[in-house]
Amino acid sequence: MIISALVVALASAAISSVSREALARPRVVVLGDSLASGRGIGTDKAFPAILQEKLDDAGLDYEMVNASVSGDTSTGALRRYERALDGNVRVLVVELGANDGLRGVPVSQLKSNLSRIIEAAQARGITVLLCRMEALPMYGWDYTVAFHTAFDELGQRYDVPLVPFILMNVIGNRELMQPDRAHPNAAGARAIADNIWPFLKPLLVGTTAHR
């Protein structure tokens, strides 16, 4: 009888745990680097926080999770992405590549890393939104062009929406960048969120009823 009661208790606990996860608020996770982590301005002003405001204003019941690490490369993200996918994650926003480009990481490695992250998310039924990053011509134009093309190839291969360069109209604008000219200020973070929102919103509208 004791053993039977224990089995029933364990089974009930397992069911309860699954139920809590199923009923948990659906999440949108941003897997990114310092452009998303809020370096210099704080996470409360980074673009994921602004996207949360947009979700709330649109009446979309999602929790925006900022799983970004300053200085991260696609290789670094590959080591930690699995934890970011835990829970009721519906959409994964992949914002990576800036540091790969600055370090001259081979484009083949960038593509391989991002491919593994995208495949893992899709295997869990998670929709992926890929954000394009560009590489400065520090390592020659061939590298810059190949870097640019890599995101197109990934978008087509995995049939995922691709956000154009998220720093469009931000990089180079002193009013939107911090003094280091590498990271957005609070206004720049809002501009980045504005660049991403038109691609993110269609992935979420009409899906919250399926929680």
ABEGO torsion letter per residue (X at the ends): XAAAAAAAAAAAAAAAAAAAAAABBBBBBBBBBAAAAGBGAEAAABAAAAAAAAAAAAGBBBBBBBBBBBGBBAAAAAAAAAAAABEBBABBBBBBGAAAAAAGBBAAAAAAAAAAAAAAAAAAGBBBBBBBBBBBAAAEAAAAAAAAAAAAAAAAAAGBBBBBBAABGABGBAAABBAAGABBBAAAAAAAAAAAAAAAAAAABGAAAAX
